[in-house]
Amino acid sequence: MEENIKENERIDDLEYKGLKIIQNKDGFCFGIDSILLSDFAKEIPNNAKVIDLGTGTGIISILLCKKTQLSKIIGIEIQKEVYELAKRNIKLNNLENKFELINENIKNLEKILEKNSYDAIVTNPPYKKENTGLTNENKLKLISRHEIEANLEDFIQISTKLLKNNGIFYMVHRPERLTDIIESLRKNKLEPKVLQLVYPKINKQPTMILIKAIKNAKPFLKIKEPLIIYNENNTYKDEILKIYNKK
């Protein structure tokens, strides 16, 4: 068990195979988008070499280490403070043999990692374009939410360079960016194969999209059934309870 928890930190129980995560209460804490992406990507092939672009405190990679039979996952995190917290989370969950970290901007990975060598990439990138929407004064949150250090095109470009032929790309993003996403994926030889819209409630507009693309695949897009988070009484739907391992 991690002993040196700071005053501005907390340990959250992920309620899945004993996993826990330390979070900075003043920083960017993971949300349901990371949980949904880890479930969406749980069909990553056995013994896969995986990259998590913008890993944050490591939530997606930590879950995938237990939800899949991957051989190695490398988390990329630009913010030094967040990277250090992710290192502690790896140790907390005894995942040193599966989960590695690199403290770097994703735009520099071409110089560090071998191209055309990875079986899958997962990413929960910043959703908002730089200088759009409400900006948060906390720099940790600002970089996590806005395309300050790298934009959508950067995430997709580096993914296609690092993935093997027929490698798989998994991403969670916002519906309003869907046109940009599909345009960029196809331009970079990542063919969209599966799309799922996520709705807060049945009578609301979707707030998230989950998308799977495959490098150099033939065109054919499957639209999965909508994923709805809440019942009318604000309790989780059965599908969400199952993802959270509570059903």
KAVENCOR-V900177 format. One record per residue. RES is the residue in one letter. OMEGA is omega in degrees with one decimal (NA if undefined). Layout:
BEGIN
RES:OMEGA ; RES:OMEGA
END
This chain:
BEGIN
M:175.7 ; E:-175.4 ; E:-170.9 ; N:178.0 ; I:-177.4 ; K:-175.3 ; E:-177.8 ; N:-178.8 ; E:173.9 ; R:173.9 ; I:177.0 ; D:174.5 ; D:-179.7 ; L:176.1 ; E:177.3 ; Y:176.6 ; K:174.9 ; G:-177.1 ; L:177.1 ; K:179.2 ; I:175.2 ; I:179.1 ; Q:173.5 ; N:-176.2 ; K:179.1 ; D:-177.8 ; G:-178.9 ; F:178.6 ; C:-177.0 ; F:178.9 ; G:-178.3 ; I:179.3 ; D:178.1 ; S:178.1 ; I:-179.3 ; L:179.5 ; L:179.5 ; S:177.4 ; D:179.6 ; F:-175.9 ; A:-173.8 ; K:177.0 ; E:173.1 ; I:-175.2 ; P:175.5 ; N:177.9 ; N:-179.2 ; A:168.3 ; K:-168.8 ; V:173.2 ; I:175.5 ; D:-176.8 ; L:-177.3 ; G:-170.2 ; T:-178.0 ; G:179.2 ; T:171.6 ; G:-173.0 ; I:-176.1 ; I:-179.4 ; S:179.6 ; I:179.4 ; L:-178.8 ; L:176.1 ; C:-179.3 ; K:-178.7 ; K:-177.7 ; T:175.9 ; Q:179.3 ; L:179.9 ; S:-178.0 ; K:172.7 ; I:-179.5 ; I:178.4 ; G:178.7 ; I:-179.0 ; E:-176.2 ; I:-174.6 ; Q:-174.9 ; K:-178.7 ; E:179.7 ; V:176.2 ; Y:179.8 ; E:178.0 ; L:177.1 ; A:177.0 ; K:178.1 ; R:178.6 ; N:175.2 ; I:179.8 ; K:-179.1 ; L:-176.4 ; N:177.5 ; N:-177.3 ; L:-176.9 ; E:-177.4 ; N:-177.3 ; K:-169.2 ; F:177.2 ; E:-179.7 ; L:172.0 ; I:178.5 ; N:-172.8 ; E:170.3 ; N:-178.0 ; I:-178.6 ; K:-179.3 ; N:-172.9 ; L:-179.4 ; E:-179.2 ; K:-171.9 ; I:-174.7 ; L:-179.6 ; E:-178.9 ; K:176.4 ; N:-171.4 ; S:-172.4 ; Y:-175.5 ; D:-177.2 ; A:173.9 ; I:173.1 ; V:178.5 ; T:171.0 ; N:-170.9 ; P:172.2 ; P:-175.0 ; Y:-168.7 ; K:173.8 ; K:-179.9 ; E:178.7 ; N:174.2 ; T:178.0 ; G:179.1 ; L:177.3 ; T:-178.3 ; N:-177.4 ; E:178.9 ; N:-174.3 ; K:179.6 ; L:179.4 ; K:-177.3 ; L:-179.3 ; I:179.8 ; S:-172.8 ; R:-174.0 ; H:-177.5 ; E:-177.7 ; I:-177.2 ; E:179.0 ; A:-179.0 ; N:-177.3 ; L:-179.5 ; E:178.2 ; D:179.9 ; F:-177.6 ; I:179.6 ; Q:-178.7 ; I:179.2 ; S:-178.2 ; T:177.4 ; K:-176.2 ; L:-176.9 ; L:169.0 ; K:170.1 ; N:-173.9 ; N:173.2 ; G:-171.6 ; I:179.8 ; F:178.6 ; Y:-179.6 ; M:167.7 ; V:-177.9 ; H:-178.2 ; R:-177.3 ; P:-177.5 ; E:178.1 ; R:-172.6 ; L:179.4 ; T:177.6 ; D:-177.4 ; I:-176.8 ; I:177.9 ; E:-178.3 ; S:178.1 ; L:-176.9 ; R:178.2 ; K:-177.5 ; N:172.5 ; K:172.6 ; L:-174.0 ; E:176.7 ; P:-176.4 ; K:-179.1 ; V:178.3 ; L:176.7 ; Q:176.5 ; L:-179.4 ; V:-176.7 ; Y:174.9 ; P:175.7 ; K:-172.4 ; I:-177.1 ; N:-179.6 ; K:174.2 ; Q:177.9 ; P:-179.7 ; T:179.2 ; M:168.9 ; I:172.3 ; L:-175.9 ; I:176.5 ; K:177.4 ; A:-179.0 ; I:-177.5 ; K:177.1 ; N:177.9 ; A:175.0 ; K:-178.1 ; P:168.8 ; F:-175.3 ; L:175.5 ; K:175.1 ; I:-179.6 ; K:177.1 ; E:-178.7 ; P:175.4 ; L:-177.2 ; I:-171.8 ; I:-170.9 ; Y:164.8 ; N:179.7 ; E:179.4 ; N:175.4 ; N:170.9 ; T:-179.8 ; Y:171.8 ; K:-178.5 ; D:-179.2 ; E:180.0 ; I:176.6 ; L:179.4 ; K:178.3 ; I:178.7 ; Y:179.0 ; N:-179.5 ; K:179.4 ; K:NA
END
